[in-house]
Amino acid sequence: MLRRLIALAVASALGISFCPTDASARRTRAAVADAVPSWDVTASCRAAGSIAFGQTPSERVTTCLASEQRTREEITKNWSTFPAADRIGCVKSLTFSPTYTELLTCLEMRLQLKNSRDAKPTDTKPQR
């Protein structure tokens, strides 16, 4: 009986230590919302370079890295104009080898969706 009680206490303590608290989750969300993430996009660019047409793989990697840097600069310049919920949602959705191009696309799509929802519906009745 005592062993079961100890095992239960240990399991509970371990479970609590591995589960983020609400405060921890809020800090993580705030950090994501406050700053553009710093990602190493080299692996993504190497993958793109391996299937390059018209350029050597190393030229494609160089072009890709330059493009990603320009895109990150654009995101950084406009970061505060995107709603925090969109910034958090887009960053969290890009989990496997994320790129700044994908992040910008996600942010722009969310903005367009919001704008289309907020737009006044067009009159679909025919004119007489």
N, C-alpha and C positions, 0 to 999 in steps of 0.2 A: 504494500500500500504506500509506504513512504517512497519507494523507488518511482512509483507511478506519479506521485505528487511532485517529486523532484523533476522527473522527465517532463511533466506538464509545465512546470515553472520555467524550465530551460527552453522548451519549445516556444512558450509565449514570449520570453525575453528575446530569443533569436528572431522570432517573427516581427516583433516590434522594432528591432534594430534594423531590419532590412526593408521595412515599409517606410516610405517617406511620410513625414508629418505634413499637415496642411501648411505649416509655416515654411517647410523646406520646399514644397511644391510651389508655393507662392513666390519664393525667392528665385526658383528656377524659371518660372514663367516671366518674372520681372526681368531677369537677366536676358532672356531671349527677346523680350519686347524692347529692351533698352538699347541694344547694340546689334549691329549686323554680325552674324556669326563668322568666325574665322575657320574656313575649311581649306584643306589641302586638296586641290582639284587635279593634282598631277596624275593620279591613277585614272581618273575619268578622261583626261586629255590623252593619256597614253593609249587607252582603249580606243578612243576616237582615231588616234594616229595610226593604229594598226590596220584600220580599214580605209585609209585615205586613198583618194583617187586624184591624180593630177599633181600631187605633192608627195615628197618623201615623208615617211612616218615622222622623222624628227622635225621637218618643216610644219607638219600638221600639228604636232604637239606644241611647238612654239606659237603658232597661230592661235591655237585653242587657249593656251595659257594667257596670251595677250587679250583675247576676247573676254575670258572670264575675269581678268583684272579690270577691264573697262566696265563690265557689267557690275562687278562689286562696287566700283566707284560710283556708278549711277544709283545703285541701291542705297549706298551710304548717304549720298546727297539727298535722296528722297525718303529715307527710312521713317522719319517722324511723320510723314504725310499719310502713311498707311496705318489703319487702325491696329491697335495692339493685338486684338484677337486674331486679325489676319496674319500679322507677323508671327505670332506664336503658332497658329495653325499651319502655316506654310513651312516653317522651320521644322516642326514636329513631323510633318508628312514626308519630309525628305530624309530618310534614314539610311539608305544604302548609297554610298558614294555620291553625296549631293553636289550640285553645281549651282553657281550663282545665276546661271541662265534659267535653270529650273525654278529657283526661288523667285526671280523676277517674274517669270511666267505665271507662277501661282499667285503672287501678289496682284498682278495686273488682271488676272481672270477673276479674282475675288472682287476687285474694284468694279470691273465691268458688270459682274452679276449684281452687285449692290446697286449700281447706277441703273441697270435695266429694271430692277424691282422698284426703284424709286421713281422711275419715269412714269409720266402720265400715260395711261393706256390710250391707244389710238382708237378713233371711232371706226368701227368695222361695219357700220350700217351704210348701205349704198345711198348716194345722194340722189334726190329726185328733182 
